[in-house]
């Protein structure tokens, strides 16, 4: 698997930006090479249970001034069920999912905003305080 850019947000607020090539949603851990590490660095182990979410991103900086939309604009067809997720820390994500099951460790959410820096987000179920399906 080719390395992909990820930003990991931990439950404790910590954030790591880096590359992974072995993330699988059903595995309890994966390796990440921090963005500022030497390319030959093997990286660090990250345990999914310590995370809030894994953001698969276009780039590491994004646009800090951009306010991501929290709705579907109707110009783009979404795949799966539309959903609003509220994390335990109060952050809200809106997107669509193909496979939400609260019994699983997590699920992928595809942002509603096509201009989002996140291509998709792996939401860790234990970090979610509530969710609701949207129409």
FIKOLZA-1660 file (N, C-alpha, C; in steps of 0.1 Angstrom, whole numbers, plus 5000, padded with zeros to 4 digits):
% residues 135
   i   px   py   pz ch aa at
   1 5008 4988 5000  A  X  N
   1 5000 5000 5000  A  X CA
   1 5009 5012 5000  A  X  C
   2 5006 5022 4992  A  X  N
   2 5013 5034 4991  A  X CA
   2 5010 5043 5003  A  X  C
   3 5020 5049 5009  A  X  N
   3 5017 5058 5021  A  X CA
   3 5007 5069 5018  A  X  C
   4 4998 5071 5027  A  X  N
   4 4989 5082 5026  A  X CA
   4 4990 5092 5038  A  X  C
   5 4986 5104 5035  A  X  N
   5 4987 5115 5045  A  X CA
   5 4976 5113 5055  A  X  C
   6 4979 5114 5068  A  X  N
   6 4969 5113 5078  A  X CA
   6 4972 5123 5090  A  X  C
   7 4962 5127 5096  A  X  N
   7 4963 5135 5108  A  X CA
   7 4955 5128 5118  A  X  C
   8 4962 5124 5129  A  X  N
   8 4955 5117 5139  A  X CA
   8 4952 5126 5151  A  X  C
   9 4940 5126 5156  A  X  N
   9 4936 5133 5167  A  X CA
   9 4933 5123 5178  A  X  C
  10 4941 5125 5189  A  X  N
  10 4939 5116 5201  A  X CA
  10 4928 5121 5210  A  X  C
  11 4923 5112 5218  A  X  N
  11 4913 5115 5228  A  X CA
  11 4918 5126 5238  A  X  C
  12 4931 5125 5241  A  X  N
  12 4937 5135 5250  A  X CA
  12 4940 5149 5244  A  X  C
  13 4937 5151 5231  A  X  N
  13 4939 5163 5224  A  X CA
  13 4952 5164 5216  A  X  C
  14 4961 5154 5218  A  X  N
  14 4973 5153 5210  A  X CA
  14 4970 5152 5196  A  X  C
  15 4979 5156 5187  A  X  N
  15 4977 5156 5173  A  X CA
  15 4990 5152 5166  A  X  C
  16 4990 5142 5157  A  X  N
  16 5002 5138 5150  A  X CA
  16 4998 5138 5135  A  X  C
  17 5007 5145 5127  A  X  N
  17 5006 5145 5112  A  X CA
  17 5016 5135 5107  A  X  C
  18 5013 5127 5097  A  X  N
  18 5023 5118 5092  A  X CA
  18 5017 5109 5081  A  X  C
  19 5025 5098 5078  A  X  N
  19 5021 5089 5067  A  X CA
  19 5019 5075 5072  A  X  C
  20 5010 5068 5067  A  X  N
  20 5008 5055 5070  A  X CA
  20 5005 5046 5058  A  X  C
  21 5009 5034 5058  A  X  N
  21 5006 5025 5047  A  X CA
  21 5001 5012 5052  A  X  C
  22 4997 5012 5065  A  X  N
  22 4992 4999 5071  A  X CA
  22 4979 5001 5080  A  X  C
  23 4971 5012 5077  A  X  N
  23 4959 5014 5085  A  X CA
  23 4948 5005 5079  A  X  C
  24 4942 4997 5088  A  X  N
  24 4931 4989 5085  A  X CA
  24 4920 4991 5096  A  X  C
  25 4908 4993 5092  A  X  N
  25 4898 4997 5102  A  X CA
  25 4895 4986 5112  A  X  C
  26 4898 4973 5109  A  X  N
  26 4896 4962 5119  A  X CA
  26 4908 4959 5127  A  X  C
  27 4919 4966 5126  A  X  N
  27 4931 4963 5133  A  X CA
  27 4932 4973 5145  A  X  C
  28 4938 4968 5156  A  X  N
  28 4938 4976 5168  A  X CA
  28 4950 4986 5168  A  X  C
  29 4960 4985 5159  A  X  N
  29 4971 4994 5158  A  X CA
  29 4976 4995 5144  A  X  C
  30 4983 5006 5141  A  X  N
  30 4990 5008 5129  A  X CA
  30 5002 5016 5131  A  X  C
  31 5011 5017 5121  A  X  N
  31 5023 5025 5122  A  X CA
  31 5021 5038 5114  A  X  C
  32 5027 5049 5120  A  X  N
  32 5027 5062 5113  A  X CA
  32 5041 5068 5114  A  X  C
  33 5046 5073 5102  A  X  N
  33 5059 5080 5102  A  X CA
  33 5055 5095 5102  A  X  C
  34 5059 5102 5113  A  X  N
  34 5055 5116 5115  A  X CA
  34 5061 5124 5102  A  X  C
  35 5053 5134 5099  A  X  N
  35 5056 5142 5087  A  X CA
  35 5070 5148 5087  A  X  C
  36 5075 5151 5099  A  X  N
  36 5088 5157 5100  A  X CA
  36 5100 5147 5102  A  X  C
  37 5096 5134 5101  A  X  N
  37 5107 5124 5104  A  X CA
  37 5114 5120 5091  A  X  C
  38 5125 5114 5092  A  X  N
  38 5134 5110 5081  A  X CA
  38 5126 5099 5074  A  X  C
  39 5126 5099 5060  A  X  N
  39 5118 5090 5052  A  X CA
  39 5122 5075 5055  A  X  C
  40 5133 5072 5060  A  X  N
  40 5137 5058 5063  A  X CA
  40 5132 5054 5078  A  X  C
  41 5127 5064 5085  A  X  N
  41 5122 5061 5099  A  X CA
  41 5111 5051 5098  A  X  C
  42 5111 5041 5107  A  X  N
  42 5100 5031 5107  A  X CA
  42 5087 5037 5113  A  X  C
  43 5088 5048 5119  A  X  N
  43 5076 5054 5125  A  X CA
  43 5072 5049 5139  A  X  C
  44 5061 5052 5143  A  X  N
  44 5056 5049 5157  A  X CA
  44 5043 5041 5156  A  X  C
  45 5041 5033 5166  A  X  N
  45 5028 5025 5167  A  X CA
  45 5018 5034 5173  A  X  C
  46 5006 5034 5167  A  X  N
  46 4994 5041 5171  A  X CA
  46 4983 5031 5174  A  X  C
  47 4978 5032 5186  A  X  N
  47 4967 5023 5190  A  X CA
  47 4954 5030 5188  A  X  C
  48 4945 5024 5180  A  X  N
  48 4932 5030 5177  A  X CA
  48 4924 5034 5189  A  X  C
  49 4925 5026 5200  A  X  N
  49 4917 5029 5212  A  X CA
  49 4921 5042 5218  A  X  C
  50 4932 5048 5215  A  X  N
  50 4937 5061 5220  A  X CA
  50 4933 5072 5212  A  X  C
  51 4927 5070 5200  A  X  N
  51 4923 5080 5191  A  X CA
  51 4909 5085 5192  A  X  C
  52 4907 5097 5187  A  X  N
  52 4894 5102 5185  A  X CA
  52 4890 5099 5170  A  X  C
  53 4899 5102 5161  A  X  N
  53 4897 5100 5147  A  X CA
  53 4910 5101 5139  A  X  C
  54 4910 5095 5127  A  X  N
  54 4921 5095 5118  A  X CA
  54 4916 5102 5105  A  X  C
  55 4922 5114 5102  A  X  N
  55 4918 5122 5091  A  X CA
  55 4927 5119 5079  A  X  C
  56 4922 5113 5068  A  X  N
  56 4930 5111 5056  A  X CA
  56 4928 5124 5048  A  X  C
  57 4939 5131 5046  A  X  N
  57 4939 5145 5042  A  X CA
  57 4946 5147 5028  A  X  C
  58 4942 5158 5022  A  X  N
  58 4948 5163 5009  A  X CA
  58 4962 5168 5012  A  X  C
  59 4964 5176 5023  A  X  N
  59 4977 5181 5027  A  X CA
  59 4977 5183 5042  A  X  C
  60 4988 5185 5048  A  X  N
  60 4990 5187 5062  A  X CA
  60 4986 5200 5068  A  X  C
  61 4985 5211 5059  A  X  N
  61 4982 5224 5065  A  X CA
  61 4968 5228 5063  A  X  C
  62 4962 5224 5051  A  X  N
  62 4948 5228 5049  A  X CA
  62 4948 5244 5048  A  X  C
  63 4936 5249 5051  A  X  N
  63 4934 5263 5051  A  X CA
  63 4928 5266 5065  A  X  C
  64 4936 5271 5074  A  X  N
  64 4931 5274 5088  A  X CA
  64 4920 5284 5089  A  X  C
  65 4918 5292 5079  A  X  N
  65 4907 5302 5079  A  X CA
  65 4894 5297 5073  A  X  C
  66 4895 5285 5067  A  X  N
  66 4883 5280 5060  A  X CA
  66 4873 5274 5071  A  X  C
  67 4861 5278 5070  A  X  N
  67 4850 5272 5079  A  X CA
  67 4843 5261 5071  A  X  C
  68 4845 5249 5075  A  X  N
  68 4840 5238 5068  A  X CA
  68 4824 5238 5070  A  X  C
  69 4818 5235 5059  A  X  N
  69 4803 5234 5059  A  X CA
  69 4798 5222 5066  A  X  C
  70 4787 5223 5073  A  X  N
  70 4782 5212 5081  A  X CA
  70 4769 5208 5075  A  X  C
  71 4767 5209 5061  A  X  N
  71 4755 5205 5055  A  X CA
  71 4759 5200 5041  A  X  C
  72 4749 5194 5034  A  X  N
  72 4751 5189 5021  A  X CA
  72 4744 5200 5012  A  X  C
  73 4752 5204 5002  A  X  N
  73 4747 5215 4993  A  X CA
  73 4738 5211 4982  A  X  C
  74 4736 5198 4979  A  X  N
  74 4727 5194 4969  A  X CA
  74 4733 5193 4955  A  X  C
  75 4745 5199 4953  A  X  N
  75 4751 5199 4940  A  X CA
  75 4760 5186 4937  A  X  C
  76 4762 5179 4948  A  X  N
  76 4771 5167 4947  A  X CA
  76 4763 5156 4953  A  X  C
  77 4762 5145 4947  A  X  N
  77 4755 5133 4952  A  X CA
  77 4764 5126 4962  A  X  C
  78 4758 5124 4974  A  X  N
  78 4766 5117 4984  A  X CA
  78 4763 5102 4983  A  X  C
  79 4772 5094 4988  A  X  N
  79 4771 5079 4988  A  X CA
  79 4769 5075 5002  A  X  C
  80 4760 5066 5004  A  X  N
  80 4757 5061 5017  A  X CA
  80 4747 5069 5025  A  X  C
  81 4747 5068 5038  A  X  N
  81 4738 5075 5047  A  X CA
  81 4744 5087 5052  A  X  C
  82 4736 5098 5051  A  X  N
  82 4741 5111 5057  A  X CA
  82 4740 5110 5072  A  X  C
  83 4750 5116 5078  A  X  N
  83 4751 5114 5093  A  X CA
  83 4758 5127 5099  A  X  C
  84 4754 5130 5111  A  X  N
  84 4761 5140 5119  A  X CA
  84 4766 5132 5131  A  X  C
  85 4779 5135 5134  A  X  N
  85 4786 5128 5145  A  X CA
  85 4791 5139 5155  A  X  C
  86 4788 5137 5168  A  X  N
  86 4793 5146 5178  A  X CA
  86 4802 5138 5187  A  X  C
  87 4815 5143 5188  A  X  N
  87 4825 5137 5196  A  X CA
  87 4823 5141 5211  A  X  C
  88 4829 5133 5219  A  X  N
  88 4829 5136 5234  A  X CA
  88 4834 5150 5237  A  X  C
  89 4843 5155 5229  A  X  N
  89 4849 5169 5232  A  X CA
  89 4840 5180 5225  A  X  C
  90 4829 5176 5219  A  X  N
  90 4820 5186 5213  A  X CA
  90 4821 5189 5199  A  X  C
  91 4832 5184 5193  A  X  N
  91 4834 5186 5178  A  X CA
  91 4823 5179 5170  A  X  C
  92 4818 5185 5160  A  X  N
  92 4808 5179 5151  A  X CA
  92 4813 5178 5137  A  X  C
  93 4811 5166 5132  A  X  N
  93 4814 5163 5118  A  X CA
  93 4801 5159 5111  A  X  C
  94 4800 5163 5098  A  X  N
  94 4788 5159 5090  A  X CA
  94 4793 5153 5077  A  X  C
  95 4788 5142 5074  A  X  N
  95 4792 5135 5062  A  X CA
  95 4783 5123 5059  A  X  C
  96 4788 5114 5050  A  X  N
  96 4781 5102 5047  A  X CA
  96 4789 5090 5050  A  X  C
  97 4783 5079 5053  A  X  N
  97 4790 5067 5056  A  X CA
  97 4783 5055 5049  A  X  C
  98 4791 5045 5046  A  X  N
  98 4787 5033 5040  A  X CA
  98 4785 5022 5050  A  X  C
  99 4791 5023 5062  A  X  N
  99 4792 5012 5071  A  X CA
  99 4792 5015 5086  A  X  C
 100 4782 5023 5090  A  X  N
 100 4782 5026 5105  A  X CA
 100 4776 5014 5112  A  X  C
 101 4783 5010 5122  A  X  N
 101 4779 4999 5131  A  X CA
 101 4785 5003 5145  A  X  C
 102 4777 5007 5154  A  X  N
 102 4782 5011 5168  A  X CA
 102 4790 5000 5175  A  X  C
 103 4788 4988 5171  A  X  N
 103 4795 4977 5177  A  X CA
 103 4810 4975 5172  A  X  C
 104 4813 4982 5161  A  X  N
 104 4826 4981 5155  A  X CA
 104 4835 4992 5162  A  X  C
 105 4848 4990 5161  A  X  N
 105 4857 5000 5166  A  X CA
 105 4856 5014 5160  A  X  C
 106 4851 5015 5148  A  X  N
 106 4850 5027 5141  A  X CA
 106 4844 5026 5127  A  X  C
 107 4843 5037 5120  A  X  N
 107 4837 5037 5107  A  X CA
 107 4842 5049 5099  A  X  C
 108 4841 5048 5086  A  X  N
 108 4845 5059 5077  A  X CA
 108 4834 5069 5075  A  X  C
 109 4837 5082 5075  A  X  N
 109 4828 5093 5072  A  X CA
 109 4834 5101 5061  A  X  C
 110 4827 5104 5051  A  X  N
 110 4831 5112 5040  A  X CA
 110 4825 5126 5042  A  X  C
 111 4833 5136 5043  A  X  N
 111 4828 5149 5046  A  X CA
 111 4818 5154 5036  A  X  C
 112 4807 5161 5042  A  X  N
 112 4797 5167 5034  A  X CA
 112 4802 5179 5025  A  X  C
 113 4812 5186 5030  A  X  N
 113 4818 5197 5023  A  X CA
 113 4829 5193 5013  A  X  C
 114 4826 5195 5000  A  X  N
 114 4836 5190 4990  A  X CA
 114 4849 5198 4990  A  X  C
 115 4849 5209 4997  A  X  N
 115 4862 5217 4999  A  X CA
 115 4869 5213 5011  A  X  C
 116 4865 5204 5019  A  X  N
 116 4872 5199 5031  A  X CA
 116 4886 5194 5028  A  X  C
 117 4895 5197 5036  A  X  N
 117 4908 5191 5035  A  X CA
 117 4908 5176 5037  A  X  C
 118 4899 5171 5044  A  X  N
 118 4898 5157 5047  A  X CA
 118 4891 5150 5035  A  X  C
 119 4897 5139 5030  A  X  N
 119 4891 5131 5020  A  X CA
 119 4881 5121 5026  A  X  C
 120 4885 5116 5038  A  X  N
 120 4876 5107 5046  A  X CA
 120 4882 5107 5060  A  X  C
 121 4873 5103 5069  A  X  N
 121 4877 5103 5083  A  X CA
 121 4873 5090 5089  A  X  C
 122 4883 5084 5096  A  X  N
 122 4879 5072 5103  A  X CA
 122 4875 5076 5117  A  X  C
 123 4863 5075 5121  A  X  N
 123 4857 5079 5134  A  X CA
 123 4858 5068 5143  A  X  C
 124 4865 5070 5155  A  X  N
 124 4866 5059 5165  A  X CA
 124 4853 5060 5173  A  X  C
 125 4846 5049 5173  A  X  N
 125 4833 5048 5180  A  X CA
 125 4833 5052 5194  A  X  C
 126 4844 5048 5202  A  X  N
 126 4844 5051 5216  A  X CA
 126 4846 5066 5219  A  X  C
 127 4850 5074 5209  A  X  N
 127 4852 5088 5211  A  X CA
 127 4839 5096 5207  A  X  C
 128 4829 5089 5203  A  X  N
 128 4816 5096 5199  A  X CA
 128 4806 5096 5210  A  X  C
 129 4801 5108 5213  A  X  N
 129 4791 5110 5223  A  X CA
 129 4777 5107 5217  A  X  C
 130 4775 5112 5205  A  X  N
 130 4762 5109 5198  A  X CA
 130 4763 5110 5183  A  X  C
 131 4753 5104 5177  A  X  N
 131 4752 5105 5162  A  X CA
 131 4738 5105 5158  A  X  C
 132 4735 5111 5146  A  X  N
 132 4722 5110 5141  A  X CA
 132 4722 5110 5126  A  X  C
 133 4713 5103 5120  A  X  N
 133 4712 5102 5106  A  X CA
 133 4704 5114 5101  A  X  C
 134 4708 5119 5090  A  X  N
 134 4702 5131 5084  A  X CA
 134 4694 5127 5071  A  X  C
 135 4685 5136 5068  A  X  N
 135 4677 5133 5056  A  X CA
 135 4682 5140 5044  A  X  C
% end
